[in-house]
């Protein structure tokens, strides 16, 4: 399902952003 993948991508990006901000 491309929709699930598209929704999963932003989730990962959000985690990476949170990590970068935390550091």
PDB file with one MODEL, atoms N, CA, C and O in Angstrom:
MODEL        1
ATOM      1  N   UNK A   1       0.842  -1.214   0.000  1.00  0.00           N
ATOM      2  CA  UNK A   1       0.000   0.000   0.000  1.00  0.00           C
ATOM      3  C   UNK A   1       0.875   1.262   0.000  1.00  0.00           C
ATOM      4  O   UNK A   1       1.569   1.537   0.979  1.00  0.00           O
ATOM      5  N   UNK A   2       0.841   2.008  -1.073  1.00  0.00           N
ATOM      6  CA  UNK A   2       1.644   3.245  -1.169  1.00  0.00           C
ATOM      7  C   UNK A   2       1.231   4.268  -0.113  1.00  0.00           C
ATOM      8  O   UNK A   2       2.047   5.064   0.352  1.00  0.00           O
ATOM      9  N   UNK A   3      -0.038   4.233   0.255  1.00  0.00           N
ATOM     10  CA  UNK A   3      -0.520   5.188   1.263  1.00  0.00           C
ATOM     11  C   UNK A   3       0.134   4.913   2.613  1.00  0.00           C
ATOM     12  O   UNK A   3       0.495   5.843   3.335  1.00  0.00           O
ATOM     13  N   UNK A   4       0.283   3.660   2.942  1.00  0.00           N
ATOM     14  CA  UNK A   4       0.904   3.304   4.224  1.00  0.00           C
ATOM     15  C   UNK A   4       2.372   3.735   4.216  1.00  0.00           C
ATOM     16  O   UNK A   4       2.879   4.263   5.206  1.00  0.00           O
ATOM     17  N   UNK A   5       3.037   3.507   3.105  1.00  0.00           N
ATOM     18  CA  UNK A   5       4.450   3.876   2.982  1.00  0.00           C
ATOM     19  C   UNK A   5       4.611   5.387   3.112  1.00  0.00           C
ATOM     20  O   UNK A   5       5.496   5.874   3.816  1.00  0.00           O
ATOM     21  N   UNK A   6       3.749   6.109   2.426  1.00  0.00           N
ATOM     22  CA  UNK A   6       3.817   7.582   2.459  1.00  0.00           C
ATOM     23  C   UNK A   6       3.589   8.076   3.886  1.00  0.00           C
ATOM     24  O   UNK A   6       4.183   9.067   4.311  1.00  0.00           O
ATOM     25  N   UNK A   7       2.741   7.388   4.607  1.00  0.00           N
ATOM     26  CA  UNK A   7       2.458   7.814   5.993  1.00  0.00           C
ATOM     27  C   UNK A   7       3.613   7.404   6.906  1.00  0.00           C
ATOM     28  O   UNK A   7       3.861   8.033   7.935  1.00  0.00           O
ATOM     29  N   UNK A   8       4.308   6.346   6.515  1.00  0.00           N
ATOM     30  CA  UNK A   8       5.400   5.848   7.344  1.00  0.00           C
ATOM     31  C   UNK A   8       6.639   6.737   7.167  1.00  0.00           C
ATOM     32  O   UNK A   8       7.416   6.919   8.104  1.00  0.00           O
ATOM     33  N   UNK A   9       6.814   7.282   5.973  1.00  0.00           N
ATOM     34  CA  UNK A   9       7.992   8.111   5.708  1.00  0.00           C
ATOM     35  C   UNK A   9       8.024   9.341   6.637  1.00  0.00           C
ATOM     36  O   UNK A   9       9.040   9.585   7.288  1.00  0.00           O
ATOM     37  N   UNK A  10       6.949  10.103   6.707  1.00  0.00           N
ATOM     38  CA  UNK A  10       6.952  11.284   7.571  1.00  0.00           C
ATOM     39  C   UNK A  10       7.193  10.935   9.035  1.00  0.00           C
ATOM     40  O   UNK A  10       7.768  11.721   9.788  1.00  0.00           O
ATOM     41  N   UNK A  11       6.749   9.752   9.423  1.00  0.00           N
ATOM     42  CA  UNK A  11       6.943   9.327  10.812  1.00  0.00           C
ATOM     43  C   UNK A  11       8.433   9.189  11.097  1.00  0.00           C
ATOM     44  O   UNK A  11       8.922   9.642  12.132  1.00  0.00           O
ATOM     45  N   UNK A  12       9.148   8.558  10.168  1.00  0.00           N
ATOM     46  CA  UNK A  12      10.589   8.374  10.346  1.00  0.00           C
ATOM     47  C   UNK A  12      11.285   9.735  10.355  1.00  0.00           C
ATOM     48  O   UNK A  12      12.168   9.996  11.172  1.00  0.00           O
ATOM     49  N   UNK A  13      10.865  10.592   9.428  1.00  0.00           N
ATOM     50  CA  UNK A  13      11.477  11.934   9.342  1.00  0.00           C
ATOM     51  C   UNK A  13      11.247  12.679  10.656  1.00  0.00           C
ATOM     52  O   UNK A  13      12.127  13.388  11.143  1.00  0.00           O
ATOM     53  N   UNK A  14      10.089  12.512  11.203  1.00  0.00           N
ATOM     54  CA  UNK A  14       9.757  13.200  12.467  1.00  0.00           C
ATOM     55  C   UNK A  14      10.685  12.707  13.574  1.00  0.00           C
ATOM     56  O   UNK A  14      11.156  13.494  14.395  1.00  0.00           O
ATOM     57  N   UNK A  15      10.943  11.410  13.592  1.00  0.00           N
ATOM     58  CA  UNK A  15      11.833  10.845  14.617  1.00  0.00           C
ATOM     59  C   UNK A  15      13.243  11.394  14.440  1.00  0.00           C
ATOM     60  O   UNK A  15      13.905  11.768  15.408  1.00  0.00           O
ATOM     61  N   UNK A  16      13.691  11.436  13.183  1.00  0.00           N
ATOM     62  CA  UNK A  16      15.042  11.950  12.908  1.00  0.00           C
ATOM     63  C   UNK A  16      15.138  13.408  13.330  1.00  0.00           C
ATOM     64  O   UNK A  16      16.133  13.829  13.920  1.00  0.00           O
ATOM     65  N   UNK A  17      14.117  14.157  13.031  1.00  0.00           N
ATOM     66  CA  UNK A  17      14.109  15.584  13.418  1.00  0.00           C
ATOM     67  C   UNK A  17      14.159  15.700  14.938  1.00  0.00           C
ATOM     68  O   UNK A  17      14.905  16.518  15.477  1.00  0.00           O
ATOM     69  N   UNK A  18      13.386  14.902  15.611  1.00  0.00           N
ATOM     70  CA  UNK A  18      13.371  14.936  17.082  1.00  0.00           C
ATOM     71  C   UNK A  18      14.764  14.610  17.623  1.00  0.00           C
ATOM     72  O   UNK A  18      15.239  15.239  18.568  1.00  0.00           O
ATOM     73  N   UNK A  19      15.399  13.634  17.017  1.00  0.00           N
ATOM     74  CA  UNK A  19      16.740  13.238  17.440  1.00  0.00           C
ATOM     75  C   UNK A  19      17.721  14.389  17.245  1.00  0.00           C
ATOM     76  O   UNK A  19      18.536  14.677  18.121  1.00  0.00           O
ATOM     77  N   UNK A  20      17.636  15.031  16.108  1.00  0.00           N
ATOM     78  CA  UNK A  20      18.551  16.145  15.792  1.00  0.00           C
ATOM     79  C   UNK A  20      18.324  17.292  16.775  1.00  0.00           C
ATOM     80  O   UNK A  20      19.279  17.913  17.241  1.00  0.00           O
ATOM     81  N   UNK A  21      17.068  17.568  17.087  1.00  0.00           N
ATOM     82  CA  UNK A  21      16.759  18.672  18.018  1.00  0.00           C
ATOM     83  C   UNK A  21      17.257  18.301  19.424  1.00  0.00           C
ATOM     84  O   UNK A  21      17.786  19.138  20.155  1.00  0.00           O
ATOM     85  N   UNK A  22      17.074  17.044  19.773  1.00  0.00           N
ATOM     86  CA  UNK A  22      17.473  16.587  21.109  1.00  0.00           C
ATOM     87  C   UNK A  22      18.987  16.741  21.268  1.00  0.00           C
ATOM     88  O   UNK A  22      19.475  17.124  22.331  1.00  0.00           O
ATOM     89  N   UNK A  23      19.717  16.437  20.199  1.00  0.00           N
ATOM     90  CA  UNK A  23      21.180  16.542  20.267  1.00  0.00           C
ATOM     91  C   UNK A  23      21.534  18.005  20.108  1.00  0.00           C
ATOM     92  O   UNK A  23      22.712  18.361  20.131  1.00  0.00           O
TER      93      UNK A  23
ENDMDL
END
